[in-house]
Amino acid sequence: MYINDRELFNFLKDSGLITQTDLRYARERSEKFGQHISHILVHDGLLSESEMRKIEARMLGISFVDLSAVRIPYEVLELIPEPLARKHRIVPFEIDGSRVRVAMLHLEGLHAIENILKGHTVTPYFTDEKSIASVLKTHQKYLKEKFGEDIQKESHFLKEFKNKKIHEKNLDETISHPSVEKLLELLLNHATVSRVTDMHLETVDDELFIKYRIDGDLYDALALPSYVGENLFI
């Protein structure tokens, strides 16, 4: 479901939400630069992003919700893994029995979310970027409180352990080091919460990037110091 420029122009022309002069200006700029009228209207300050989202929601027959000051329980947030929510800019904000209400910026990612929420009835709402950013920040805060501090602590222990020269005679000690075992457990638990089917590791410069495969697609999940991988996967 997509709103093209002609539909938006005609709707705004009859809505009284913007002056005819500003609307003609936006259409001229849109044609000149090959950008959507909605982008011009928001970029040039003729409408706020929230106002534009409300207009799109109204045209599509979808409700609008402002979540920027709403506290959403973690058991609701975890219905959609954070990497997936971040990629598609879709967040769950309320559950009522088998019905899950989700807020989004556009409809393109809805199918992917419906696959994750099989067994639930998904009701979509439009929202704005401020709301999405606020909810994702809360989701990341929950994950950090649940896993982050322990992951960082165990990573620090591994850094100290790495500074000791590893000889073949203590290789077994390295592999069975408590911090290695604990960190593996934490990562696996984090992956389980995120409904991961497998993990991919990639070292770039001094960082170890952990990617999760969720519902067939890879998503960036965590970034840790590269020395963590040297000991984790020795």
Sequence and secondary structure as in RCSB ss.txt:
>XXXX:A:sequence
MYINDRELFNFLKDSGLITQTDLRYARERSEKFGQHISHILVHDGLLSESEMRKIEARMLGISFVDLSAVRIPYE
VLELIPEPLARKHRIVPFEIDGSRVRVAMLHLEGLHAIENILKGHTVTPYFTDEKSIASVLKTHQKYLKEKFGED
IQKESHFLKEFKNKKIHEKNLDETISHPSVEKLLELLLNHATVSRVTDMHLETVDDELFIKYRIDGDLYDALALP
SYVGENLFI
>XXXX:A:secstr
    HHHHHHHHHHH SS HHHHHHHHHHHHHHT  HHHHHHHTTSS HHHHHHHHHHHHT  B   TT    HH
HHTTS HHHHHHHTEEEEEEETTEEEEEES STTHHHHHHHTTTSEEEEEE  HHHHHHHHHHHHHHHIIIIIHH
HHHHHHHHHHHHTS   GGGHHHHHT HHHHHHHHHHHHHHHHTT SEEEEEEETTEEEEEEEETTEEEEEEEEE
HHHHHHHT 
